[in-house]
Structures are given as structure tokens and as C-alpha cells.
């Protein structure tokens, strides 16, 4: 923005400072351009919980932090305790994010004493319900039930959503964040260190959890999204609440006000990131943390919760992860909610070295002519990666590439035919990449088949509940329209496991030439999780990565084929729900772990993309391809030191 622009922006603020401790240093704009030793941060809702821990960790990293809270007495006390712990670089300022005068007072304070702002963490939030806390805790609801959003019937007698609580929630979680951010934007734009805005979101906000398809579509379409559209959605929510029509009109049943406030917050984050590409603007789900907002039912500590915001001692905000994604790859990471499990696991296990990525990265996406594969190509290309879109059907692959070119992605998407079951086709692709690029940085193994013959129309006519599909309990409902043959099974294993294995091994020499750190992403599925395999011995063999070998995996698959021919799959403990597909993905996960162990200098992971509406599930899914691609793209663009040998459910680390 420049010095003159900052002065012009700041003159619009009327400085009326409240107080500033003598031990808080100030820096003039002129002097900060010389050495900039201090970062200035604001954390809202910071007198307790995740907010307080965020302040603590930022201050420990050397930032000067303005701790804000609505309650002045509690905020002052929290600041005093931090001072007594040795953190003299924390200052308190009262802030009610629902009060315009309070917001302006904070902006004036920062303008008068710091002249800029480098970090804004919008953490303040409200639950949107009235709760009988003792009654709720007495129910002792399983954390997994909370996280899956399935506690509705269990809490309806102790939890009440009123118009007043819902309005307070929206005014805090969405409009409060929006108003604070816009008031502080002139100061953030004065940052010479690269401004960061982090909006604390929630798992409840994910679009796949919203039953209303139109709302999902509007909030997910970042190209056409506007703040006016978001506002209309929230006003529609309030209208439906007043008319007792939330469930009928497809709003979430579990914590409805909180859920839509966070979904719209995510959408606003994306709008803001698009509007201010010179800043790093992101949202994060901190995890199921034990705090007041969930009535202390959470399982994680506030220290863990703050990790997702800060990434191990503030390297998330100062400046590693976001800086890599934005500058190294050109990706605005507000498109992704990165949870604390990913951040904390990466920080503890894999370090935080910044990538020295070259300007151009080269990627291959298999099965890239439609669905998740096509969307993965699109998102990687938008991030500046040169992508080889591959497909078995040459005509369809060429057409998909043409459409991407017409959308503006002309210079960095190229098609090459590939049948992962054909050794000559694989070698042709290897030769092409060798000749054209000389190396490969990213491989996304997305191509897959279901392993069954299906009457698609008859299956869709059954209108099976998505929860039944996801739980693997649709076997008896589909047996009359789904047929498993030896040929369909062999095709499935040859594509989903051996095809991935053969292609990956053929491309490994090119991946090892990557100067930016190679990334391999294997697209898996929920049905490949070990807990879903009835046979204990198979679970044990595939889960024991220390003694696992490719020969063992091969023997397991040959045993599966033998049992299929003998019609003893169920008797011998194989999955009965789409058995070929399930074992192909379970063995793919196992191979991923082996490969990660063998090549520790690469980031090699597998991901369940979610229940996406694509051909492979006969269009029974509930998520859009754009959402389904998020996990693959996130893992493809991991910075150095990112997790490896892990399984992700969408964008969250999960158990194999």
C-alpha cells in the first residue's frame, strides 16, 4: 500500500487511546520499514480458552498482542496474569464485536500507538443456544456423536434455540467478525510484514453438512459469491427460524445458528481473500477443544486448539504455512479449512522448513476428465501448477482439457492419454513428462472403478439415505441391483491398487528429481478404513506398517480373489458392502504407508474425499466435486515438513 497510502488510510481514524503500558514499545512507520522487529496482533475473545492461549503463544513468539474481551474486568485480569508470567508485550483493550463504537475505539487505539496491524485473529464467538449445562453434562454424550452432528435428539430437552440467541450468534460470529475486520483493514494494509487474518471456524461449518443444496451451492461458488448474497442467506435463516421452518427448509438441525454463522464466516473469508490478494486470509477449525463454547464437553486442550491457528509457536502466522501456500504456490488458502490435527501433527512430527519451491510445479492427475479428478486439475491449475490431465478415454480427456482452456486455464493444463492398467500407456506418459518437463512434483492418483456391475437407474430409484451408505449398511438394499463378478473385481484391483502402484513406481525417478519436494496423493475411501474389515488377521497385517511388505499386500489380494471364486467372501471375513472396492482401497492405504516409509523426503498421503456426487457412486453422493477435491489439493500443495504416511478424511487427519 505504501507509506503515503497508509497515512491517508490512518487519517480516517480518530485516535482516542485508552491506555498503553510503558513497557509496550511503539514503532513509527518509517523506522519499521528499516528493521521491523515487532509484529502487532489483535486477538478477539481472548480472556479465556483458545483466545487466551493464542495471545500467549503469539506473545511468546515476540509479537506485541492486543488482548481484547467484551468484559473489561476479565480482560484486565487475563492480561495481568500474562504479565506475571513474564509476557510484558501484551496489552488489553475492551472490545464488543457487536458494538460499532467499541470497534472504532479499538481501531483508534491501534492507529495511535502502533500505526499498523500485522495479525488479526477473529476468535470471539457465541453458541446461539440456551443450555441447561448441568443437564447436558449429565448426559455424558460421546465426543464422536458430537462431532458427527448426531446429538440432536439427545440434547433437545436441555438445549433451546431462540430468535434472541440466534441473533446474538449471527451478530457475533459473522457480522462481528466482518465489522471488526473491515474497521481494521486500513491498519492491516499498512503492514510491511505481510498481514494475516485468521477466522476461527468450526467443523459444523463444512458445506457438506448443510442439507439445503441451494445454500451449499451459493456459499461454495466463490466466483459468484458476494457479501450481499451471504447477508440474504442469513436473513432467510432468521425468517425461517421465526416461522419454525428450519428443518423443513434444509437448515442444519444441530446448533443451527452456530452452524450457519460459521459456514457464512468461511464464505466471507473466501470473498475477503479474493478481494485482498496481498494478504493471507484463512479460516481454521481448531478441533474439539474443552472450552466454554461447547460447555466443556471437548476432548482437546486449549494449547492444542491454538496450534491450528498458530502452527507450533506461531509459525502459522509468522510466517511459514500461509506464506508457502500464498507465495510458493499462488494458492489463497481460504479455500481450505485446515484443522488443528493437521497442524499439530505436522509441527510435532515433521518440522516446519519453508519450501524453496520454483515458480513452476508440474503435476499429474489420473482420471482427470470428470468429477473429483477434473476439479483437482482445475484447482491445481488455478494455483499456478502446470497439470497433465490424464484419462483412459482420449476423446473425453481432450474435451475436458478444451473446457478448462476455455475457462482461462490455457497455459498450464495439458492432456495425455493414460490407462493405468496398461504398461505401455504408463511408459508413454513417463516419456512425455521426461521430455517436456524433466521432473515431476505432484502425483494425484485419482483414477478408480467400483468393482461391481450396477443397474444405476434402479439403484437411484431406491433413494437410500446417505447415512446408510456411509455406514456401509446398504448391502441388503442393493443386492438386487448390484452384481459382483470376477471380471469386474479384477478390473477394480488392477485399477485401484495395481494401477496406482505401477504408475507411481514408473514416475518415482521423475518425482525424485523434484526440487520443491515431491507430493503423492492417493485418493482412497471411507470403506477402505481398517475398522470396516471384519477379518481380524487382515486388519492386523494391513495395519502393522513395521512388518508390512508389498508381497504381503499382494498375497492378501490373491486370497481375496480366491475366496471370491469360491463364494466364501462373507464366510472368510471380507467386507460384504462393495467388497472389491473396499479391499482395493484398504490395500492402497497400506501401500501409501509403505511408500512414505521408503521415501521420507517426500510427502505421501491418502485421502477420503467425502461422499461426493460422482459416477463412481452412481450419483448418490451429497457433496460437490469442488468440495471433494479440497483434500487432494491441500495435500498436493503441502509445504516442506508437512505430514506423510497419513490418512485424511476430507481435510482432517483420521485413523487408517
C-alpha positions in Angstrom: 0.0 0.0 0.0 2.9 2.3 0.6 3.7 5.0 3.3 1.6 7.7 1.8 -1.4 5.3 1.3 -1.1 4.2 4.9 -1.1 7.8 6.2 -4.2 8.5 4.1 -6.0 5.5 5.5 -5.0 6.3 9.0 -6.2 9.9 8.9 -9.7 8.5 8.6 -9.3 7.1 12.1 -9.8 9.4 15.1 -7.1 8.3 17.6 -8.5 8.2 21.2 -6.2 5.9 23.0 -7.3 4.4 26.3 -4.1 3.3 27.8 -0.7 1.8 26.8 1.7 0.3 29.4 5.1 1.8 29.4 6.7 -1.5 28.6 4.9 -1.8 25.3 7.1 -0.4 22.6 5.8 1.5 19.6 7.3 1.8 16.2 6.9 4.6 13.6 6.1 3.6 10.1 9.5 5.0 8.9 11.5 3.0 11.4 9.6 -0.2 11.0 10.5 -0.2 7.3 14.2 -0.4 8.3 14.1 -3.4 10.6 10.5 -4.3 11.5 11.4 -6.3 14.6 7.9 -6.3 16.1 4.7 -7.7 14.8 1.4 -6.2 16.1 -1.5 -8.5 16.6 -5.2 -8.4 17.8 -7.0 -11.4 19.2 -10.7 -11.1 19.9 -12.5 -13.1 22.7 -9.1 -13.5 24.3 -9.7 -13.5 28.1 -10.0 -17.3 28.2 -9.8 -20.6 26.2 -8.4 -20.7 22.8 -8.2 -16.9 22.5 -6.1 -16.6 25.7 -3.8 -19.4 24.6 -3.4 -17.7 21.1 -2.4 -14.5 22.8 0.1 -16.4 25.0 1.7 -18.2 22.0 1.9 -15.1 19.9 3.5 -13.1 22.7 6.0 -15.9 23.3 6.9 -15.6 19.6 7.7 -11.9 20.1 4.6 -10.3 18.8 3.0 -7.3 20.6 -0.5 -8.5 21.2 -3.7 -6.6 22.0 -5.8 -8.9 24.1 -9.5 -8.0 23.7 -12.5 -9.0 25.6 -16.1 -7.8 26.0 -15.8 -8.0 29.8 -13.3 -5.4 30.9 -12.7 -6.9 34.3 -12.0 -10.3 32.9 -9.8 -9.0 30.1 -7.7 -6.9 32.5 -7.3 -9.9 34.8 -6.2 -12.1 32.0 -3.6 -9.5 30.9 -2.3 -9.2 34.4 -1.7 -12.9 34.7 0.1 -12.9 31.4 2.3 -10.1 32.6 3.1 -12.0 35.8 4.2 -15.0 33.6 6.8 -12.7 32.0 4.8 -11.7 28.9 5.1 -7.9 29.2 4.3 -7.5 25.5 0.5 -8.0 26.0 -1.9 -5.0 26.3 -5.6 -5.1 27.0 -8.3 -3.2 25.2 -12.1 -3.7 25.7 -14.0 -4.9 22.6 -17.6 -5.9 22.0 -17.6 -7.0 18.4 -21.4 -6.2 18.2 -20.8 -2.6 19.1 -19.7 -0.2 16.4 -18.3 2.4 18.9 -16.3 -0.3 20.7 -14.8 -1.4 17.4 -13.9 2.1 16.4 -12.3 2.7 19.8 -10.0 -0.3 19.2 -9.1 0.9 15.7 -8.3 4.3 17.0 -6.1 2.8 19.8 -4.1 0.8 17.3 -3.7 3.7 14.9 -2.5 6.0 17.7 0.1 3.6 19.2 1.2 1.2 16.5 0.2 2.8 13.2 -0.3 -0.6 11.6 -1.6 -4.1 12.3 0.1 -7.3 11.2 -2.2 -10.1 12.6 -5.9 -10.3 13.3 -7.3 -13.4 14.9 -11.1 -13.3 15.0 -11.8 -15.7 17.8 -14.8 -14.3 19.7 -17.9 -16.4 19.3 -21.3 -17.4 20.7 -23.1 -20.7 20.6 -26.5 -19.4 19.6 -28.5 -21.5 22.1 -29.7 -21.5 25.7 -28.4 -24.6 27.6 -29.0 -26.4 30.8 -25.3 -27.1 31.3 -25.6 -29.5 34.2 -28.3 -31.4 32.4 -26.2 -31.5 29.3 -23.0 -32.7 31.0 -25.0 -35.4 32.9 -25.8 -37.0 29.5 -22.1 -37.8 29.0 -22.5 -37.8 25.2 -19.7 -39.5 23.2 -17.4 -37.0 21.5 -17.8 -38.9 18.2 -21.6 -38.3 18.5 -21.0 -34.5 18.9 -18.5 -34.4 16.0 -20.8 -36.3 13.7 -23.6 -33.8 14.5 -25.8 -36.7 15.7 -26.6 -35.4 19.2 -29.7 -33.6 18.2 -32.2 -36.0 19.7 -30.1 -36.4 22.8 -29.9 -32.7 23.7 -33.3 -31.3 22.6 -34.6 -31.3 26.2 -31.6 -29.3 27.5 -30.8 -27.0 24.6 -33.0 -24.3 23.1 -32.6 -22.0 20.1 -34.5 -18.8 20.3 -34.6 -15.8 18.0 -32.6 -13.8 20.5 -29.9 -16.4 21.0 -29.7 -16.9 17.2 -29.4 -13.2 16.5 -26.7 -12.8 19.1 -24.8 -15.7 17.5 -25.0 -14.2 14.0 -24.1 -10.7 15.2 -21.1 -12.1 16.9 -19.8 -14.9 14.7 -20.4 -13.4 11.3 -21.3 -9.7 11.5 -19.0 -9.1 14.4 -16.0 -10.6 12.5 -17.0 -8.7 9.4 -17.3 -5.4 11.1 -14.1 -5.7 13.1 -12.1 -6.9 10.1 -13.4 -4.0 7.9 -12.6 -1.5 10.6 -9.1 -2.8 10.9 -8.4 -3.3 7.2 -6.7 0.2 6.7 -4.3 -0.8 9.5 -3.7 -4.3 8.1 -2.9 -2.8 4.7 -0.2 -0.8 6.3 1.7 -3.9 7.4 5.0 -4.3 5.7 5.5 -7.8 7.1 2.5 -9.3 5.3 -0.8 -9.1 7.0 -2.6 -12.2 8.3 -6.2 -12.6 9.1 -7.3 -15.9 10.8 -11.1 -16.5 11.3 -11.8 -19.2 13.9 -14.4 -21.5 12.4 -15.8 -25.0 13.2 -16.4 -28.5 11.9 -20.1 -27.5 12.0 -19.4 -25.1 9.1 -18.5 -27.5 6.4 -20.8 -27.2 3.4 -21.3 -30.9 3.2 -23.2 -30.7 6.5 -25.9 -28.3 5.2 -28.9 -30.3 3.9 -30.1 -27.4 1.6 -28.5 -27.9 -1.8 -29.1 -24.4 -2.9 -27.4 -22.9 0.2 -24.5 -25.2 -0.3 -24.2 -24.2 -3.9 -24.4 -20.4 -3.2 -21.8 -20.5 -0.3 -19.5 -22.7 -2.3 -19.4 -20.8 -5.5 -16.7 -18.3 -4.7 -16.6 -16.9 -8.2 -20.1 -15.5 -7.9 -20.3 -15.1 -4.1 -20.9 -11.6 -2.6 -21.4 -10.2 0.8 -25.0 -9.3 -0.2 -25.7 -13.0 -1.0 -24.3 -14.0 2.3 -26.5 -11.5 4.1 -29.6 -12.7 2.2 -28.9 -16.2 3.3 -28.6 -15.2 7.0 -31.8 -13.1 6.8 -33.6 -16.1 5.2 -32.3 -18.2 8.1 -33.7 -15.8 10.7 -37.0 -15.7 8.8 -37.3 -19.5 8.8 -36.4 -19.6 12.5 -39.2 -17.2 13.3 -41.6 -19.3 11.3 -40.4 -22.6 12.8 -39.4 -23.8 9.3 -35.6 -24.5 9.8 -35.8 -28.3 9.3 -38.4 -28.1 6.6 -36.2 -25.7 4.6 -33.0 -27.7 4.9 -31.0 -25.9 7.6 -28.8 -27.9 10.0 -30.7 -29.3 13.0 -27.6 -29.4 15.3 -26.8 -26.0 16.6 -28.4 -24.3 13.6 -27.5 -20.7 14.3 -23.9 -21.5 15.2 -23.5 -23.8 12.1 -24.8 -21.2 9.6 -22.8 -18.4 11.3 -19.6 -20.4 10.8 -20.5 -21.5 7.2 -21.1 -17.9 6.2 -17.9 -16.9 8.0 -16.0 -19.3 5.8 -17.7 -17.9 2.8 -16.8 -14.3 3.8 -13.2 -15.4 4.4 -13.0 -16.5 0.7 -14.6 -13.3 -0.5 -12.1 -11.3 1.5 -9.1 -13.3 0.4 -10.1 -12.8 -3.2 -10.5 -9.0 -2.7 -7.2 -8.6 -0.9 -4.7 -11.0 -2.6 -1.8 -9.3 -1.0 -2.9 -10.6 2.4 -3.0 -14.1 3.8 -6.7 -14.6 4.9 -7.8 -18.0 6.2 -10.2 -19.8 8.4 -9.5 -22.7 10.7 -11.3 -25.4 12.7 -9.3 -25.6 15.9 -10.6 -29.0 16.9 -13.0 -30.3 19.6 -11.4 -28.2 22.4 -12.6 -28.2 26.0 -13.9 -24.6 26.4 -17.0 -22.7 27.5 -18.5 -22.6 24.0 -19.1 -26.3 24.0 -19.9 -26.4 27.7 -16.6 -28.1 28.4 -17.5 -31.3 26.6 -14.4 -31.1 24.3 -11.5 -33.6 24.4 -8.6 -31.3 23.4 -6.7 -28.8 25.4 -6.6 -25.1 24.6 -2.9 -25.5 23.8 -3.8 -28.0 21.1 -6.7 -25.8 19.9 -4.4 -22.8 19.4 -1.9 -24.9 17.3 -4.1 -24.8 14.3 -4.2 -21.0 14.4 -0.5 -20.6 15.1 1.1 -23.8 13.9 3.6 -24.6 16.7 4.8 -21.4 18.2 3.3 -19.0 15.7 4.9 -20.4 12.5 1.5 -20.5 11.0 1.0 -16.7 11.5 4.7 -15.9 11.5 5.0 -16.9 8.6 5.6 -20.4 7.4 2.4 -22.3 6.3 0.4 -19.5 4.9 3.4 -17.8 3.3 4.2 -21.0 1.5 0.7 -21.6 0.2 0.4 -18.0 -1.0 3.8 -17.2 -2.3 5.2 -20.7 -3.1 2.1 -21.9 -4.9 -0.1 -18.8 -5.5 -3.0 -20.5 -3.6 -5.3 -18.5 -1.5 -5.8 -20.9 1.4 -9.1 -19.6 2.5 -10.4 -22.2 0.0 -9.4 -24.8 2.7 -10.2 -25.2 6.3 -7.0 -26.6 7.8 -7.8 -28.3 11.2 -5.6 -28.4 14.2 -4.9 -32.2 13.8 -3.1 -31.5 10.6 -1.2 -28.6 12.0 -0.2 -30.1 15.3 0.8 -33.5 13.8 2.9 -31.7 11.2 4.6 -29.5 13.8 5.3 -32.3 16.2 6.4 -34.9 13.7 7.7 -33.4 10.5 9.2 -30.0 11.3 8.4 -26.6 9.6 11.1 -25.9 7.0 9.9 -23.5 4.3 9.9 -24.9 0.8 12.2 -23.3 -1.8 9.8 -24.1 -4.5 10.5 -22.9 -8.0 7.9 -20.8 -9.8 6.5 -23.7 -11.8 5.5 -27.0 -10.4 4.5 -30.0 -12.5 1.6 -32.3 -11.6 -0.1 -35.4 -13.0 -3.8 -36.2 -12.1 -5.1 -39.5 -13.2 -8.8 -39.9 -14.0 -8.9 -36.2 -14.6 -11.6 -35.9 -17.3 -14.5 -35.6 -14.8 -15.6 -35.4 -11.2 -13.1 -35.0 -8.4 -10.2 -35.6 -10.8 -11.3 -32.7 -13.1 -11.8 -30.4 -10.2 -8.4 -31.3 -8.8 -6.9 -30.4 -12.1 -8.8 -27.1 -12.1 -7.8 -26.1 -8.6 -4.1 -27.0 -9.0 -4.0 -25.1 -12.3 -5.6 -22.1 -10.6 -2.9 -22.3 -8.0 -0.3 -21.9 -10.8 0.7 -25.5 -11.2 1.3 -27.0 -14.7 -1.0 -30.0 -14.7 -1.1 -33.1 -17.0 -4.7 -34.1 -17.1 -4.9 -37.8 -17.9 -7.8 -40.1 -18.8 -8.3 -43.5 -20.3 -10.7 -42.2 -22.9 -8.8 -39.9 -25.2 -11.9 -38.2 -26.6 -13.2 -37.3 -23.1 -9.8 -36.2 -21.9 -9.3 -33.9 -24.8 -12.8 -32.4 -24.3 -12.2 -31.8 -20.6 -8.9 -30.1 -21.4 -10.6 -27.9 -24.0 -13.2 -26.8 -21.5 -10.5 -25.9 -19.0 -8.7 -23.9 -21.6 -11.9 -22.0 -22.5 -12.3 -21.1 -18.8 -9.0 -19.3 -18.9 -6.6 -22.1 -17.9 -4.9 -22.2 -21.3 -1.2 -22.2 -20.5 -0.9 -24.8 -17.7 -3.2 -27.7 -18.5 -2.2 -30.3 -21.0 -3.8 -33.7 -21.8 -2.1 -37.1 -22.1 -3.9 -40.4 -22.5 -3.3 -42.9 -19.7 -4.7 -46.3 -18.9 -3.2 -47.2 -15.5 -3.7 -50.9 -16.3 -1.5 -50.8 -19.4 2.3 -50.8 -19.0 2.8 -49.3 -22.5 0.4 -46.4 -21.7 2.2 -45.7 -18.4 5.6 -45.7 -20.2 4.3 -43.3 -22.8 3.3 -40.8 -20.0 6.7 -41.2 -18.4 8.5 -40.5 -21.7 6.2 -37.4 -22.2 7.0 -35.9 -18.8 10.7 -36.6 -19.1 10.8 -34.9 -22.5 8.6 -31.9 -21.7 9.4 -31.1 -18.0 12.4 -33.3 -16.9 10.8 -33.8 -13.5 7.5 -34.3 -11.6 6.5 -32.5 -8.4 3.0 -33.8 -7.7 1.2 -37.0 -8.5 -2.5 -37.4 -7.6 -3.7 -41.0 -8.1 -7.4 -40.4 -8.6 -8.5 -42.9 -11.2 -10.7 -45.6 -9.8 -13.5 -48.1 -10.6 -16.3 -49.5 -8.4 -15.7 -53.2 -8.9 -19.3 -54.1 -9.5 -21.9 -54.1 -12.2 -24.9 -51.9 -11.4 -28.3 -51.0 -12.6 -27.8 -47.3 -12.0 -31.4 -46.2 -12.6 -32.8 -48.9 -10.3 -30.2 -48.0 -7.6 -31.0 -44.3 -7.6 -34.8 -45.1 -7.5 -34.2 -46.7 -4.1 -33.3 -43.3 -2.7 -31.1 -44.8 0.0 -30.3 -42.5 2.9 -26.7 -41.2 2.7 -26.1 -42.1 6.3 -26.8 -45.8 5.4 -24.4 -45.6 2.6 -21.7 -44.1 4.7 -22.2 -46.6 7.5 -21.8 -49.5 5.0 -25.3 -50.8 5.8 -26.9 -50.7 2.4 -26.0 -54.3 1.5 -29.4 -55.8 1.7 -31.0 -52.8 0.0 -28.9 -53.1 -3.1 -28.3 -56.8 -3.7 -30.9 -57.0 -6.4 -29.3 -54.2 -8.5 -25.6 -54.8 -7.8 -23.6 -57.7 -9.1 -20.0 -58.7 -8.3 -18.2 -60.7 -11.0 -14.6 -62.0 -11.2 -14.0 -59.7 -14.2 -15.4 -56.6 -12.5 -13.4 -57.4 -9.4 -10.1 -57.9 -11.3 -10.6 -54.7 -13.1 -11.1 -52.9 -9.8 -8.0 -54.3 -8.2 -5.9 -53.7 -11.3 -7.0 -50.1 -11.4 -7.4 -49.0 -7.7 -4.3 -50.8 -6.3 -2.0 -52.3 -9.0 -2.7 -49.3 -11.4 -1.7 -46.8 -8.7 1.4 -48.9 -7.7 2.6 -49.4 -11.2 2.2 -45.8 -12.2 3.8 -44.5 -9.1 6.8 -46.7 -9.4 7.2 -45.7 -13.0 7.1 -42.0 -12.1 9.3 -42.2 -9.0 12.5 -41.3 -10.8 10.9 -38.1 -12.0 9.4 -37.4 -8.6 12.8 -37.8 -7.0 14.1 -35.0 -9.3 11.6 -32.5 -7.8 13.4 -29.5 -6.4 10.3 -28.4 -4.4 9.7 -31.7 -2.5 7.6 -34.3 -4.3 3.9 -34.9 -3.2 1.9 -38.1 -3.8 -1.8 -38.1 -3.1 -3.7 -41.4 -3.3 -7.4 -41.0 -3.4 -9.0 -43.5 -1.1 -12.4 -44.1 0.5 -14.1 -44.5 3.9 -14.8 -48.1 3.0 -11.1 -48.7 3.0 -10.7 -48.0 6.7 -9.3 -51.0 8.6 -12.1 -50.9 11.2 -14.5 -51.9 8.5 -12.7 -55.1 7.6 -14.3 -58.0 9.6 -11.3 -60.3 9.3 -9.1 -59.6 12.3 -6.0 -61.2 10.7 -6.3 -59.0 7.6 -6.8 -55.9 9.8 -3.7 -56.8 11.7 -1.5 -57.4 8.7 -2.5 -54.3 6.8 -2.3 -52.2 10.0 1.2 -53.3 11.1 3.3 -51.0 9.0 6.6 -52.2 10.6 6.3 -55.7 9.2 4.1 -54.9 6.2 5.5 -55.6 2.7 4.2 -55.3 -0.8 4.4 -59.1 -1.0 2.0 -59.4 1.9 -0.4 -57.0 0.3 -0.3 -59.0 -2.9 -0.9 -62.2 -1.0 -4.0 -60.6 0.7 -5.4 -59.6 -2.7 -4.8 -63.0 -4.2 -6.5 -64.6 -1.3 -9.5 -62.2 -1.8 -9.7 -63.3 -5.5 -9.6 -66.9 -4.5 -12.3 -66.5 -1.9 -14.5 -64.6 -4.4 -14.2 -67.5 -6.9 -15.1 -70.0 -4.1 -18.0 -67.8 -3.0 -16.7 -67.6 0.6 -16.1 -63.8 0.9 -18.5 -63.3 3.8 -17.5 -66.6 5.5 -13.9 -65.6 5.5 -14.4 -62.1 6.9 -14.2 -59.8 3.9 -16.4 -56.8 3.7 -19.8 -57.5 2.2 -20.5 -53.9 1.2 -18.8 -53.4 -2.3 -16.0 -55.9 -1.3 -13.7 -55.4 -4.3 -13.7 -51.6 -4.0 -13.3 -51.8 -0.2 -10.3 -54.1 -0.2 -8.7 -52.2 -3.1 -8.8 -49.0 -1.0 -7.6 -50.7 2.2 -4.6 -52.1 0.4 -4.0 -48.8 -1.3 -3.8 -47.2 2.1 -1.4 -49.8 3.2 0.8 -49.2 0.2 0.7 -45.5 0.8 2.3 -46.1 4.3 4.9 -48.4 2.9 5.9 -45.8 0.2 6.0 -43.0 2.8 8.4 -45.1 4.9 10.6 -45.9 1.9 10.8 -42.2 0.7 10.8 -40.0 3.8 11.9 -37.0 1.7 8.5 -36.9 0.0 5.0 -36.2 1.4 3.0 -39.2 0.6 -0.6 -39.5 1.9 -4.0 -40.9 1.1 -7.3 -39.1 1.4 -11.0 -39.9 1.6 -12.6 -37.0 -0.4 -16.0 -37.3 1.2 -19.4 -38.6 -0.1 -19.1 -36.8 -3.4 -21.8 -36.9 -6.1 -19.8 -38.6 -8.9 -20.2 -41.5 -11.4 -18.3 -43.9 -9.1 -21.1 -43.9 -6.6 -23.8 -43.7 -9.3 -24.6 -40.1 -8.4 -25.9 -40.9 -4.9 -23.4 -38.6 -3.1 -24.2 -35.4 -1.3 -21.1 -33.3 -1.8 -20.0 -31.3 -4.8 -16.8 -32.1 -6.8 -15.3 -28.8 -5.7 -15.6 -29.9 -2.0 -14.3 -33.4 -2.8 -11.1 -32.0 -4.4 -10.2 -29.9 -1.4 -8.4 -32.7 0.4 -6.4 -33.8 -2.6 -5.4 -30.2 -3.4 -4.4 -29.4 0.2 -2.1 -32.5 0.3 -0.7 -31.8 -3.2 0.4 -28.4 -2.1 1.7 -29.2 1.4 4.8 -27.2 2.4 8.0 -28.8 3.3 7.8 -30.6 6.7 4.1 -31.5 6.1 2.7 -34.8 7.2 3.5 -38.0 5.3 2.2 -41.6 5.6 -1.2 -40.3 6.9 -4.8 -40.9 6.0 -7.1 -37.9 5.7 -10.9 -37.8 5.9 -11.5 -34.8 3.6 -9.1 -32.3 5.1 -8.7 -33.8 8.6 -6.2 -36.4 9.8 -8.0 -39.7 10.6 -7.2 -43.3 11.6 -6.3 -45.8 8.9 
